[in-house]
Amino acid sequence: MEACYQGFDPVSYLHYNYTPPRADFERRSSIVPWKLSCLHRAFTEAQFTYYSQEEAREVHVQCLRWYGKDDDIRGDILVDVGSGPTLYQVMSGCERFDRVILSDFLEVNRRELQSWLQEGKSSIDWTAYFKYVCKLEGRSSSAWAEKATRLRSVVSDVLPVDVHQTCPLSPEFLPSSGADCLVSSFCLESVSHDLLSFNHALGHISSLLKKGGYLLLIGALGESFYMGAPELYIPVVPLDESQVCTSLKASGYELLQLCIYHLPPDMKVGVDDVTGVFFAKARKR
């Protein structure tokens, strides 16, 4: 798969997926606000508010599994596996962990993350993202700068990761018991040749998580490719929700929640052939 990522361009990828219409914060039915809401709710389970049927229709959501309330997720270490050039996936979690580790296989993506962390420079303006998460948390949107400072303060490392290795991260960065929580977004299915390879990768990253720890997994459904740059078409393992459930169970997880976002026509912007996005919350047995 490494050859498939030659020429990956973070700037193009961010433009394709993290600008309107997919990142329209005036619309609840836009895909990025939905992902941010899922992450926020997963970290603050005790305050979880169910979607009403009307709300679910509005945002094209189907909650297929829900196994009751659970404790809030918090702890010492949160690891984001396969961060890409994005930060949104840890904007909620950074408030609940003392240390956040970002990771990616590609050096260009790690440089993009380091540029924002060290110099405040990025190929995309994350301000609207921070403001939206602040609103989800019941804070004024003006608190976004405080949240950005918090995120910078808790990110301890931006590390190389290879999910196809039995030890995806260098072991010296984690305690022997593992991390308290893993987040991974659109990583495993986009770096795997087939379902078997996806399952192996899921098992490998699970070795980073302590027993009883949480996995928050976001991924594409029905996708066979996405664009990583102009004319760069990266193959993806097309998944369905039953395969996601089976893979999590086989890797030793208890599935707590599975929600599906069905892409409406205006979210299909020609940079991939994704039909839906899943959000899974699971606990390692």
C-alpha positions, 0 to 999 in steps of 0.5 A, spaced: 500 500 500 505 504 501 506 505 493 499 507 493 500 513 497 506 516 493 504 523 491 499 524 497 498 531 498 495 534 504 492 540 502 488 537 496 485 532 501 483 537 506 480 541 501 476 535 498 474 533 505 474 538 510 471 544 506 463 545 504 459 542 503 462 536 507 464 541 513 458 546 513 457 548 520 451 551 518 448 544 517 447 539 522 446 534 516 453 536 513 458 530 515 463 533 519 459 536 524 456 529 525 463 526 526 464 532 531 458 530 534 459 523 535 466 524 538 463 529 543 457 524 545 462 518 546 467 522 550 461 524 555 456 518 555 453 520 561 450 526 558 448 522 551 442 525 548 439 520 543 437 523 536 429 523 535 427 520 529 426 527 526 433 529 528 435 522 525 432 523 518 434 530 518 442 528 519 441 522 515 443 517 521 441 510 523 443 508 530 444 500 529 446 498 535 446 502 542 447 498 549 445 503 554 449 508 557 456 508 560 461 512 564 465 518 561 471 516 557 477 520 560 484 518 563 491 519 562 493 517 554 489 518 548 492 515 541 490 517 535 492 512 530 493 514 523 491 522 524 492 524 517 493 531 516 487 532 521 486 535 528 478 534 529 478 527 531 482 529 538 478 536 539 473 533 544 478 528 547 484 533 548 479 535 554 479 529 558 486 526 557 493 528 560 496 526 554 495 525 546 499 522 541 498 523 534 500 518 529 501 517 521 505 513 516 506 519 511 511 524 513 508 529 509 502 528 514 506 529 520 509 535 518 502 538 517 500 536 524 507 539 527 506 545 523 500 547 526 502 545 533 509 548 533 507 554 529 500 555 528 500 554 521 496 549 517 493 548 510 486 549 513 483 554 518 481 549 524 477 555 527 470 553 525 472 546 528 474 549 534 468 553 535 463 548 533 466 543 538 466 549 544 458 549 542 457 542 543 461 542 550 456 548 552 461 553 552 461 560 548 464 559 541 469 565 543 473 559 547 476 556 541 482 559 542 483 556 549 481 549 546 486 550 541 491 552 546 489 546 550 490 541 544 497 544 543 499 543 551 497 535 551 499 533 544 506 530 547 508 526 540 507 526 533 509 519 531 510 514 525 505 509 525 504 502 521 498 498 522 500 492 518 506 491 524 504 487 530 507 493 534 504 499 530 508 504 534 515 504 538 513 501 545 517 506 549 511 511 548 506 507 551 506 504 558 506 496 558 499 496 560 497 500 554 493 507 552 486 508 555 483 510 549 484 509 541 481 514 536 482 512 529 478 515 523 478 513 515 485 509 516 484 502 517 480 501 510 484 506 506 491 502 508 488 495 507 488 490 501 482 486 503 478 485 509 483 480 512 488 485 512 483 490 515 482 485 520 489 484 522 490 491 522 485 492 527 488 487 531 495 490 531 492 497 533 488 493 539 495 491 542 496 499 543 490 499 548 489 497 555 484 492 557 477 495 558 480 501 554 475 504 549 476 504 541 472 510 537 473 508 530 470 512 524 470 509 517 467 509 510 462 504 508 461 502 501 468 505 498 472 503 493 477 509 492 478 516 494 483 521 492 489 523 495 491 528 490 489 530 483 489 524 479 491 520 485 486 514 486 487 510 493 484 504 493 479 502 499 476 496 502 469 496 501 466 495 508 459 494 510 456 495 517 455 487 518 463 486 517 465 492 522 461 489 527 464 482 526 471 485 525 470 488 532 468 482 535 473 478 532 478 483 535 476 482 542 471 488 543 464 489 546 461 493 541 457 499 545 454 503 539 454 503 532 451 509 528 451 510 520 451 516 516 448 515 509 451 520 504 446 525 501 447 527 494 450 533 495 455 530 500 457 526 494 462 531 491 466 526 486 473 525 490 471 518 492 465 513 492 463 512 499 456 511 500 456 512 508 460 513 514 460 509 520 462 511 528 463 505 532 464 505 540 467 499 543 470 497 549 476 492 549 475 485 553 
